[in-house]
Amino acid sequence: MNIFKDLFAGVRDIVGGRSEAVQKTMRDARRTVLYELKKEAHEVGANAVVGVDLDYVELSAAGSMVMLVASGTAVRTGE
């Protein structure tokens, strides 16, 4: 997230409410990691991923840097 998003998110923290910019960034991050998980599963011959887990890891004390990690089990279902 860039500095402007961080600044406005900080203001939102003080006055209350949600930061739409931060929510959009997190939503985009979820889409990206799930797409990558699906792509990697397909590359190993799987046609589904089960037990998907999304973990948000805070990389800085102020919470301005967050890493999103997706994991799951690639499976091949019967056809």
C-alpha positions as CSV (number, residue, x, y, z in Angstrom):
1,M,0.0,0.0,0.0
2,N,1.3,3.4,-0.7
3,I,1.9,6.3,1.7
4,F,-1.4,8.1,0.8
5,K,-3.5,5.0,1.6
6,D,-1.6,4.7,4.8
7,L,-2.2,8.3,5.7
8,F,-5.9,8.2,5.0
9,A,-6.3,4.9,6.8
10,G,-4.6,6.4,9.8
11,V,-7.1,9.3,9.8
12,R,-10.0,6.8,9.5
13,D,-8.6,4.9,12.5
14,I,-8.8,8.2,14.5
15,V,-12.3,9.3,13.4
16,G,-13.7,5.9,12.9
17,G,-15.0,4.0,9.8
18,R,-13.4,1.9,7.2
19,S,-10.9,2.9,4.6
20,E,-12.3,2.0,1.2
21,A,-8.8,2.2,-0.4
22,V,-7.4,-0.3,2.1
23,Q,-10.4,-2.6,1.7
24,K,-10.0,-2.5,-2.1
25,T,-6.3,-3.3,-1.8
26,M,-6.9,-6.2,0.5
27,R,-9.7,-7.5,-1.8
28,D,-7.3,-7.3,-4.8
29,A,-4.6,-9.1,-2.8
30,R,-7.1,-11.9,-2.0
31,R,-8.0,-12.3,-5.6
32,T,-4.4,-12.4,-6.6
33,V,-3.2,-15.0,-4.1
34,L,-6.2,-17.3,-4.8
35,Y,-5.5,-17.0,-8.6
36,E,-1.9,-17.9,-8.0
37,L,-2.9,-20.8,-5.8
38,K,-5.2,-22.1,-8.5
39,K,-2.6,-21.7,-11.2
40,E,0.0,-23.6,-9.2
41,A,-2.5,-26.4,-8.5
42,H,-3.2,-26.7,-12.2
43,E,0.5,-26.8,-13.0
44,V,0.9,-30.0,-10.9
45,G,-2.2,-31.7,-12.4
46,A,-4.8,-30.9,-9.8
47,N,-8.3,-29.8,-10.7
48,A,-9.2,-28.4,-7.2
49,V,-7.8,-27.0,-4.1
50,V,-9.2,-27.9,-0.7
51,G,-8.6,-26.6,2.8
52,V,-7.7,-23.1,1.6
53,D,-6.2,-20.9,4.4
54,L,-5.5,-17.2,4.1
55,D,-3.1,-15.7,6.6
56,Y,-2.4,-12.0,7.0
57,V,1.1,-11.3,8.4
58,E,1.9,-7.8,9.7
59,L,5.4,-6.9,8.6
60,S,5.7,-3.5,10.4
61,A,4.8,-2.4,13.8
62,A,2.5,0.3,12.5
63,G,0.6,-2.2,10.4
64,S,1.4,-0.3,7.2
65,M,2.9,-3.4,5.6
66,V,0.9,-6.6,5.4
67,M,1.7,-9.8,3.6
68,L,-1.1,-12.2,2.5
69,V,-0.3,-15.9,2.3
70,A,-2.6,-18.5,0.8
71,S,-2.1,-22.2,1.3
72,G,-4.2,-25.2,0.5
73,T,-4.1,-28.8,-0.7
74,A,-4.1,-29.5,-4.4
75,V,-6.2,-32.5,-5.3
76,R,-7.4,-34.3,-8.4
77,T,-11.0,-35.3,-8.2
78,G,-12.5,-38.4,-9.9
79,E,-13.9,-37.8,-13.4
